Amino acid sequence: MTPTIDTLPQTSDIAPLPTVDGGFKTILADPPWRFANRTGKVAPEHRRLDRYGTMELDEIKALPVGEVTAKDAHLYLWVPNALLLEGIDVLQAWGFRYVSNVIWAKRRKDGGPDGRGVGFYFRNVTEPILFGVKGSMRTLPPARSTVNMIETRKREHSRKPDEQYDLIESCSPGPYLEMFARYARPGWSAWGNESSEEVEPKGQAHKGYSGGAIESFPALEPNERLSPWLADRLSRILAEEYTAGSSIDQLAHESGYSIQRVRGLLEQGGATLRGRGRPKANGETGATKAGISTAKVPSGANTRPTPAKRTTKKDAVTA
């Protein structure tokens, strides 16, 4: 039987990391961290949870990541809030230096903090990605306007938001390698015992954990520049609402954005802008809008609409 992460073999027995000519420029890793809870049970692999197998810290540190990365490279390393120091140890053992982080803020459907998290001291609604650099390599130009936060709803246990890929691809160059991958990403190399399409990842999806975008708009300063991935996401949401019948004024009111920003995002989202003017209300026809009476008349009578009487200057004086 081929050893996997779940069987916890010696590190030397685990399948080797993939390689590319010149080495990978960007690594995304979500290691199966092991830590004990207050009862002494090992989480999250305790038999009652049956979520996924874990690795010892030394096993994670011993993975030869430095050998498959380029001389200049970026690392995005997921780490639990309780294991930040261990995360720094792993980052350095793999040949990177810590420079910053990206925070995943887990949100409810309405955009508020998702308080269903766990924690020994606080109820965690965030999870960090440690960002490390090997050699000397800045982020790509779009990163200059990219905030270091991802705000989405969570899904099954331990699954990370798909929005991470858009952020990473806009801020760091390829080739890309995802370690401990659960779902293969097109254009990426994947390594992990759950990365194959034939393997169903562990972790049950519970009601209310459908993931995806929150159903509210992030607050923006009037002249704040949007990162490409956030602009694309907002433009798609606004274009969908606009196509469904919302007006630009309505979208500006609901989002809190200026009409100019909303129009720009709609154009970016490929929406065909309608002509300006008040839309017709339900049941309103061109005749009633023009002030022409369309009241019912007896059968057989003249059914031509009668123009509504206009008030003349003379009538006003007489009145």
N, C-alpha and C positions, 0 to 999 in steps of 0.2 A: 504494500500500500504506500502510495506517495505521501510523505509527510506534509502537513499543512500547519498553519498557525494554530488551529484549534487543538491539534495533538501535542502542542508544546514540545517539539523535538529540540535537539541541540541546534544552535544557530547554523552550524555548518551544514546541517541536513536540509535546511529550508531551500526551496528553489532559488537559483541565483537571480539577481536583479537583471533586467534587460539592459542592453547597451546600444548606443548609436555612435556613429562616427563623430568625433569631436566632443562627445558627452552631452548629457541633457543640460539645457540652460535653465529649466525651471522644474522644481520638484514640489508636488503637493503630497503631504503625508498625514494620515489619520491613524496613528498607531493604536493597537488594542491595549491601552494602559491598564495596569493592574494596581488596585489599591484595596485596602481592607476597610470595611465600615465599622461602626461603633460596636457591633456584635462580634467582630472578629472574622466575619464571613468575607471571602474574597469577592469583590464586586468588579465587573458585572457578570461574572461567569458562574456564580453560585447556581446549583442545579435547579433551585426554585425559579430562577430568572431565565436561565437557558437563553441568554442573549448572544454571546459570542465568546470564544476563547481569548485569553489574554497572554501577554508576554512580560517577562521580568524586565526591569529597567536596563540591566546589563545586556540582555539579549537585543533590545531595541538599539542601544548605543553601538553594539558590535556590528550592525548591518553595514556593509561596505558602500555606503552612499557616496562617499568622497571619490570612490574609484569609478563611478559611472556618471559623474557630473563634469561639466566643462570647467575650465580654469576660472571662469567668471560665471556665477550662477546665482539663482534665487531659490529660497526655500520657504514654503508656506506650511507651517507645522501646527496642526490642531492639538490642543492640550486642554485638559480639564482645569477649571479654576484652582482646584486643590493641588495641582501638580505643576505649577508654573516653574518652580526651581528645577524639577526633573526635566521639564521641557527645554529649559536653557541648557542643561547638561547634554541632552540628546542633540540639540542644535549644534553645540560646539564639538561634540564627538564626531559629527558628520562633516566637520570642516567649515562650518558657517559661523558668522558672528551676528548676534542679535542687534537689529537696528530699529524695529518698530513692530506694530501689531495691527490686526484687523479684528474688530469685534462683531460677532453675530448676536444681534439683539432679537430674541425670540418673541414674536408678537402674536396677539390674538387676531381674530378675524377683523375686529374693529380698529386694530392698530395699537391697542394697549399692551402692556407687558404680560406675557403668558406666565402666570403664576403657578403653573403645574410642574415647575422644575423641582429638583431635589437639592439637598445640601445639608451639611451638619450644623452650620452656623447661620446661613442665610438661604433663602429659597432662590436658587440661581435662575436667572432669566437671560444670562449672557454666556457666551463661550468664545475664548480667544483663539486667533491664529497668530502664532509667533512668526514674524517675517525676518528671515536671515539672509545675509549676503556672503557669498564666497568670492574672494578676489575683489575686483572693483567693477561694479556694474550698476548703474542707476536704473530706476524704473523708466518705462516708456513715457513719452510726452503726455498721453491721456491721464496718467497717474497724477499729474500736477493738479488736476481738477477733480480727482476721485477721493471722496471721503473714506476714512478707514472704518466703515461700518456697513454691515449687511442687515437689513431689517426685513425678515420674512417669517412666515409661520412654519412651525416644525412638523415633522412627519414621524415615521416609526423610530424606535429607539436608536440613537447614535447616527442616524442618517443626516448628512450635512446638506445645506441648501444648494440647489443647482446654480443659484446666482453666483456662487463662488467662482465658477468657471469663466463667466463673462468678465468678472472683475480681474481675475488672474490673466486671462488672455489679452486684456486691454492694457495691462500694466507690466507684464513680463514677457520676454520672447520665448519662442520654442527652440528646439523640441521639448515637449512636455512629458513628464512621467508622473503618474499617480501611484503612490504606494498604499497598500491595504485598501485598494479600490473595491467598491461594492457594485458599481454600475459603470461599464466601460464608456468613456467619452470619445466621440469621433475626433480623430486627429491627435489623440493622446496614446501613449504607451501605458498599459495598466499592469500592475503587479499586485497579487493578493489572491487568497484562496476563495474569494467570493466575486472575483472580477469576470469570470467566465459567464457567458449568456446561459449556459446549461445549469448554473448553480443559482438556487433561490436564496438570496441573502437572508440571514436571520434577523429577527426583529419584527414583531407583529405591529401592523398599522391599526391604531385604535381610533374610535370615533372622535372627530374633532381634530385629528392630526393629519389633515389632507395636504398640508404644505401650501406653497404658492405665495403670491403677493398678498399683502394686507390690503383690506378694502378701504384705504384712506390714502391721502397724498402726503408725502413728506413736506415739512415746512421748508421754504426756500427764501433767502433774502432776495430783495428786488433785482439786484444785479448779479446774483450768484450764478457761476458757470456750472453746468451739469457735466458729469463724466459721460463718456459715450454710452456705457452700459445702462446708466440710470436714465439718460435721455431716451434711449431706445425703448426701455421698459415703460416710461411714462407716456411716450408718444403712442405706443400700441394700446394702452389702457384708454387714453383720451380719444383716440380714433375709433375705438370700439363703441364708446359711449356716444360719440358724435354721430356715428353711422346709425345707432339705434334711435336717434331722434333728439338727443340733447342739443341745446344751442350753445354757442360759444360763451354767451353771457352766463348760462347755467353752469358750464364747466369751470369758468373763471370763479364763480361764486363758491362752488363746491370744493375746488382745489385750493382757493386762496391765491392763485396765480393771476398775473396781469393778463388782459385780453391779448396783448401782443405776444406774451410767452405761450399762451394756449394756442393761438393761431400758428405760431412757429412749430410747436410740437405736433399739431395736427398735420401740417404740411410734411413734416418729417415722417409721420406715421402713414403717409400715403392717402390721407383722407381728401376727398374732393369737396372743397368748401362750397356751401350753398350761398345763394345770393342773400344780401342783407335784408332785414325787414322782419316784422313780427309774423311768426308762423300762425296759420289759421287754427283757431280753436276747434275742438270736436263739434261737428255739426254746423260749423260756420261755412257759408258758401260765398262765392264772389259777390252775389247779389246782396246778401245781408251786410257784408263788409262795406259795400258801396252805399249803404243807406237806402236800399230798395226794399219795399215791403213785399213779403212773400206769404202773407196770411192766407189761410184756406178760404176758398169761396165756394158758393153752392155749385152743384153740378150743372153744366150747361151755360154758366155765366162766363163773361169775358175773363180769361185766366191770365191776361198779360199783366205782369207786375206793375204796380203803380208807384211812381217815384215818390219818396217821402217829401212832404211839404217843406220847403226851405223858408226860413224866416228872413224877410226882406227888411231893408232899412225903414220903409214906410210902416210895416207891421210893428217894428220896434218902437217907432215914434208914437203910433196910435196907442200901443200898450202903455 
